[in-house]
Amino acid sequence: METFDFVIVGGGSAGCVIANRLVQSGATVCVLEAGPVDRNPFIHMPAGFVKTLFNPAVTWQFTAEPSDWTGGRRIPVTQGRTLGGSSSVNGMVFVRGQSDDYDHWAQRGNRGWSYSSVLPYFRRIERRISDTADARYRGREGNLPVTDIDWSHPLCEAFIEGAAGLGYPRNPDYNGASQAGVGYYQRVIHRTRRVSAARAYLYPVMKSANLRLITDAQVAAILLDGRRASGISYRRQGDSALHQVMARREVVVCAGAVNSPKLLQLSGIGPPELLHSVGIAVQHALPGAGENLSDHYSPRIVARARNIQTINAMVSGIPLAGQLLRWAVRKPSVLGLSAAIVYAFGKSEPSMPAPDYTIIFTPASYKEGKLGSLDDYPGMTCGAWQMRPESTGHVRIRSGDPAEHPLIQPNYLSAEKDRLVLLQAIRAARRILATPPLSQYYDSEVVPGAGKTSDAELLDFARRYGSSTYHLCGTCRMGPAEDRGSVVDDQLRVHGIDALRVADSSIMPAVVSANTYATTLMIGEKAADLLLNKPALAQAELAATA
């Protein structure tokens, strides 16, 4: 049995950040990762996400339970299960969200989580590679390179021009002073390769004598000494024996929005009724553990293109060989692209102070709207989602078996406001696709079809074709102790248990107006300072941004 200062459960986005900072401080650290080392070559090729996202060797193939608003379908809610976690299989776009997201967190009783408080941590994350980045908002010396797209396509330019003609401002930096507008996504791709949290944070300290990395380790439970977390029990893949690793100072759970609440529940920390129902003794009643699940739900409009070649024709036969060669010598290539290329952040009501929906555009289309299999015709795809969904659900274990996937129910579109905003977003996407700059390329709408125009028809389209954006969060919600639904306090300490913290997307009090990756890295950076009892980075002195 080994003992370390800190034991980190999960070698994903936040876990890699925290491990780096703790090791550099001189602390001894053990990182337990359920998946393998990130050797799969498709992890490092950006376009390889279509191969890894549904590969159980490097992902948790979770599915959400059927519901009325998903047409009784099970929705894949895949999460990363390899070194780097979801940062090794995600779409690689880098979006922080709006200042009000974090100010709202602080207003709910979470001191130190306002936008001005977290902005210095966002800046610490990144090495922004851009000649025009505003230093008030952007960092240049961090571990993670954040780059602009190095590849262009006439359809992308036409989409941006069309959106601008409808009043979406061209925005040079949606991670800067204002989010609203249209333009190209920033990515965590450098010199045509994906840069995961593992590559940016963990590998630089991998050879340190202070770090012990255990991969293929299925964590079974948090070990408790009374009301204090003392370590972790786990099994290695292919080994039935139960092993233990102990923590002198703290256990840090960074297993993600599904596995973090699952681990708490398996350890007897959670809703008493649930624990009793699966035969687990209650060690500490925590009703909010596993509740408040949130995610962005997105249907995707698919259109047929004309008079132009799209990515569909570039990734097979001789064209694919050419793209592979360009990628191999680190030249711009479709194989070096993020999952989404162009964004438009818009408002469902013009009088609103900030955007409330996202539109994404890619000059490619997938069969039945699914990733991994491109259509045989030239196509383009336009996805849409509400940024701040009010629908929430839960994650609940089904038994005491650590290997069994939990029940996941996001309750997509159950809140009426979510449906109303989504309708506006779908119609906005259609208006952009119908603008003059796209007219020479736009042939016809395949899904949902031009004849579907009523609210009922478009909501039926969303019900039948919508999917997760894999932005699961909120299941170990941060909040003050008097908030019975909260799981951790604003220091990320689990209420009622000493020496135990949670630090990942599960602690978000509410989903941010963004993909969740950048925010999860920020949570990791801030958590590291909290664990080391360091003073918070100085708050940014600037006006709140939209």
N, C-alpha and C positions, 0 to 999 in steps of 0.2 A: 504494500500500500504506500503510495507516494503522497507527499504533502507539499503544497505550494502556497505562496501568499494569496494568489487569486486563482480561482477556477472559472473559466469562461465556457458556457455551454453554447456552442454554435460558432463555426468559423465562417459566418456570413458577413454581410456588409458592416454592421455595427461591431460585431465581434472582432473583425480584423483591425478596425480602427482602435478599439480599446486595447487589444493585445499589443499593438505597436507602441502606444503611449505608455502602458504599464511596464513593458520590457525596457523601454528607454529610460524609465525612471529608476531602474535597478531592481524592481520587484521580480519575483519568480512567478511565472504564469503557466498554467496548463490550459490549452484549448482543446475541447472535445468537439469533433465534427462528425455528424452521422454519415456523411458521404465520403467519396474518395478524394484523393489529390486531383487537382484540376489538369489532368494530362490529356483529356479528350481534345483533339486538335480543333474540333468545331467550336469549342469554347472561345478560342483566341481569334477565330475568323468572325468578324461582326455578323455577316450574313448567316453564319452557322447556327444562329439562334433557332432557325427553322428546323434544324436537326436535333438540337439539344432540348428544346422546350418540352417535348413530349417523350423524351428518353428517360426511362425510369432509373437508368444507371447514374444519372446526375441530377435528377429532380424528384421531388415528392409529387406523385400524380394524384393530388387531392381533387375531389369533385364536390361542388356545392349541391345540397339537396334540391330536389325539384320544388318548384313553387308555381303559383298561378301566373305570375308575371314573367316566368321563363317558359311558359307553355308546357309545364311538366317535364322539362328537360333537366338533366344533370349538367351543370356547367363546369368545365375544367377550371380549377383555380391553382394551377401549378406553382410550386415554389422550388427554389434552388436547393439541391442536396449534394453539394460538392464544395471544395474549398473556394471561398468567395461567395457561397450561397447564391441568392438570386442575382447578385451582381455579375455572376458568371454565365447567366442564361437570359438576362433581361434584354430590353430593347435599346439600352445604352443612352437614352436621352437624359439630359440633365436639366431639371426644372425645380426651382426652389419653392414656388408658390407665392402667394401675396402676403404683404406685411400684416394684413388683418387676420390671416390664419393664426399667426403666432400671438398677436395681441389678444385674440379671442381666447387662446390657451391661458394666457396670463390673467385675463379677466375672470376665468373660472377658478382662480385661487392658486395658480401655479407660478410662484415667484421665480423670476429669472428666465422666463420663457417668452417674453415679449419679443417683437421683431428686433428692436434695438439691442436686446440682450443676446439673441442667437445669431445675428448678422456676423459678429466677429468669428464665430465658429464656422459659419458658412465660408467665410473668407479664408480661414485656416485650412479648410479641406483642399482647396483647389490651386492648381497652377494654370490659371487662365491664359491660354495661348491666343492672344489677340492684340492688335496694335491700338484698338480703340476702347478697350475695357476701362471703365470708370473705377479707379482705385478705392473710391468710397464704398463700393459695393462688391468689388471683385478682388480675389486674392491671386497672387502671382508666385508664391513660394511654397504652396502646399504639395501634398503627396500625389494628388490626382490631376492628371492633365485633362483640361476641358477645352475642346477644340470646336472650330466651325467646320461645316461641311466642305469637302474638297472636290466635290463632284456635282455637276449640274445637269438639268434636263429641261427641255422646253416646256413640258407640262407643269413642272414646278414653278417656273418663272411665270407662266400664264396664270396659274392658280393665285400666286401672290399678287400679280397685276389685277386680276379680277376682284380679289378681296379688297385690295386698296381702292378700287373704283366704287366699291359699296360702302366705303367709309372706315374700313379697318386700317388704322395707321401702320405704316411700315415701321417695325420696331427693331432697332439695332441690337437691343439687349433686354430680353424679357426677364432676365435675372438681375436687372439693374433697377433704375428708378421707377419703372412702370412695367407691368406685365402685358397690358392690353395691346392687341395688334396682330400683325401677320409677319411671317418670315421663316427662316430656316432654324430647325432645332440645333442646339448645342449638344455635343456628344462626349462620351468618355471613350473616345477612340483616338489613338495616337499613332501616326505613321502606319495607318491601315489596320492596326491591331486593337482588339478590345483591351481596355485596362480595367480589370475588376478590382474590387476592394482587396482581394488577396494579393494581386500583383502590385498594387499601389502601397499597401500598408503591411501585409504580413510577410511577404518575401524579403523586404529589406531587413527584417529582424530574425529571419528564419534560422540563421546559424548561431544566434545568441545562445549561450549556455543557460540563460534565464528562461528560455521558452521550451516547453514540451508540447508537441502537437500530436494528438491521437486522432487519426481518421478512422472511418468505418466503425464509429462508436455510437451505438444506440443507447442513449441515456434512459435509465429506468426510473430514477427518482432523485429528488433532492434529499440528502441526509440531514436530519434535524436532531439537534441536541437540545431538547426542550423547545424553546422558541427561538433558537439560533440555528442558522444553516451552517453545517460543518463540512459538507462535501457533496459528492455526487456518486451514485452507483450507475454502472453502465455495462453493456455487453459488446464485445467486438463481433464483427460480422463473421459468421461461421463458428462462433465459440459460444457455448451455452453457459459458460461460467460467468458469474457476476463479479465485476471488479469495482474497486472504490478508489477515488482520488479525493484528498482532503484539502480544505482551504483554511489557512491560518487567519486570513483577514476577511475575505468575502467570496461568495458565490455570485456570479453575474450571469443571468440568463439572457441570451441573445439569439434565441432559436426561431424568432419570427412570430407573426400574428396568429399562426395556427399552432405551432409547436410550443411556444412559450406558455400559453394558458393550458395546453395539454399537460405539460410537465408539472405545472403547479397543481393541477387537479390530480394527476397520478400520485403526487406527493402528499395528498390529503389537504391541500390548500385550495379552497374554492367553495362553491355553493353547497351547503350541507345536504340538500335534497338530492342533488346530482351524485355526490359522493356516496351517500347511503344506497342509492339505486344501483350502483355498480360494485358495491361491497368494499369500498375503501373507507377506512377509519378517518374521521375528521380530525386533522391536526390543528387546523386553524380555519375558522369560517370566514370566507371572503366571497360574498355573493357576486361581486363584479367580475371575478376571474372567468374569462371566456365570453363575457357579454360585450355589447357595444361594437360588434364586428361591422366594419364599413369597407366598401370597395366602390370603384367607379365601374359602371355598367355601360357597355358601348355596342350599339348596332353599327354596322358598316355598310354604307352605300357603295355598290359596285357598278361601274359604268364601262361600256365598251369604247375604246378609242379608235380613231381613224387618222390616216395621213401621217402616222408617226409610229416608231418602234418604242415599245415600253420594256420595262425590266423583264416581262414575261418571255420575250424572245431573246434575252441576253444571257440566260442561264441554262442553256442546253446546247449540245453539239459543239460546233466550231466556235461560236461566240462565247460559250462558257470557257473554253480552253484559253481564249484570249483574255477574258476577265481574270482567270486564275493566274495567268502569267503576269498581268499587271499587278495583281494583289501580291504575288510572291516577291516582286521587286519593289514593293511599297509605293506603287503609283495609284492614283485614284481609280477605283473600280467599284462595280455594284456589290462586290463581295466585301467591301470595306464600309458599307452603309449601315446606319442605325435602322431600327424597325420602322420608325416614322421619320419623315424628312421635313415636311412643312407643317407649321402650326398656324392656327388662327384662334385667338382667345377673344370671345365676344360676350355681349350682354343680351339676355333675353328681353330686357326692358331698357330702352335707350337712357332713361333717367338714372339708372343704377350707377353707383360710383366706381364699380370695378367689374370685370368679367365674371360670368357665372357658368360659362360652358367652354369646352375645348373642341375644336375640330382638327383632325389630323389628316394629312394627305400624303399619298405615296403613288408614284406612277407604276403601279403593279396591282394585280388582282389575284386572289386565291380562290380555288374551287370551293363553292358553298361558303365563302367568307372565312375559310379556315387557313391558318398558317401551315406552310409546309408543302403545299401542292398548288402550283400556279396554274391559272386558266390557260387554255390553248389559244385564246385570242388576245390581242393587245388590250389591256385593261388598266383601270385606275381605281383606287379605293379611297373613300372619304369616311372616316369614323367620327363619331360625335358622342360626348358624354357631359353630364352635369358635373361641375367641379366639386360642389359641396353637398353630396346627397344626404338627405335626412333619414333615409331607410337604414336601419341597423338590424343586425342579427346576432348570431352567437356561434361559438365553438365549444363542443362538449364531448368528452370522452364517452365511448360506448362500453368500455370495460376497463379492467385493471391491467390489460395487456399493453405494454409500451409499443409493441409492433403494430397494433391495430390503428388504422386511421380514425380520427375523431369525426363526429358529425359536424358538418359545416353548413350553416344556413344564413346567407347574407340578407335574405328578404329583399332582393333587388326590386326596385320600383314600387315597393309597398306604400311609400309616402306619396301622396298626390302631387306635392310640389315637384318631386323628382320627375314625374311623368310630364308635367307642364313644361318644365325647363328643357327636358329632352326633346319634346316636340319642336320647341323653338330652335334648338340646335340642329335638328335634322333638316328643318326648313331652311335654316341659314346655310347649311352645307349645300343644299340643292341650289340655292340662289347663286352661290359662288360658282358652282359647276356650270350654271347657265349664263355666265357673263361673257361678253364679246371676246375677251382674250382667249377663252377656251373653245370658242365656237368652231374653229377650224379643226379641232382635235376631238371634240366631244361627239360621239356617235349616238349612243342611247343608254338609258339606265337599265341595267340588268336586274338589280335587286335594290329596293323593293319593286321597281317598275313604275314608269311615269304615270300610269293610271291610278296609282295609290296616292291619294291626296288628302283624304279626310283624317281627322284626329284618330278615329277608330282604326282606320287602315294602317296608319303609321305606327300606332301603338301595337297593333298586331304584328307588324314587321319587327318592332323592337322585341316583342315577346318571343318571336320565332327565331330571330337571328342574332340577338344581342349576346355579348360574351363579357367575361371578366377582362379587366385591363391588368389584372394581377397586382393591384394596389391594396392588398388586404392590410388592415390596420385596426387599432383601437381596442383590442381584446384584453389588454392589461392597462386600462385607462389611467392616466395620471390625474390626480386630484387630491384635495385635502381629505383628512381622515373622516371628517363628518359627512363626506359625500359617500354614501353606502355603495355606490356603483364603482367607485375608484379602487384601484389595485395597488398603485404606487404613489408616493408623495412626490413633491417637486424636486427631491434629491434622487428620485428613482428607486427609493427603498420600499420594499413590499410592506404594506401596513401590517403591523403586528408580528413581524418576523425580523430578527436581527441578522445582520451580515448577509442579507439577500437583496439583490437588486435585479430589475429587469431593464434592459436597454436595447430597444429595437423598435420597429414600427408599431408594435402592439401597445406602446405607452401613449400614442397620440390620442389626445382627448377627442379630437375630431379630424377627419381626413383633410389634408391640405389641398389647395387648388392647383394640384400638380401631380406628376408621377412621384412616387414616394421615395425613390432612391436617394436623392440629394438630402432629403429631410432625415432619412435614417442614418446617413453618414454624419450629419450634424449632431444627431442624438448621441452617436458614438463618441464624437469629439467632446461633447459637453459631459457625457458620463465619465470619460477618463479623468477629467479635472475633478469631478465630484468624488470619484474613488480615491484619488490622490490627495484629496482635501486641499486642492489648489484654489486660489481666488479666481473667480470668474473673469474671463477676458473683459476688458473695458467695453462698456456699451457704446454702440455707434452713435455719434452726434449728428443726426440728420433727420429730416422730416419723414414721417411715415409715408410709405409708398403704396401704390395700388398694385 
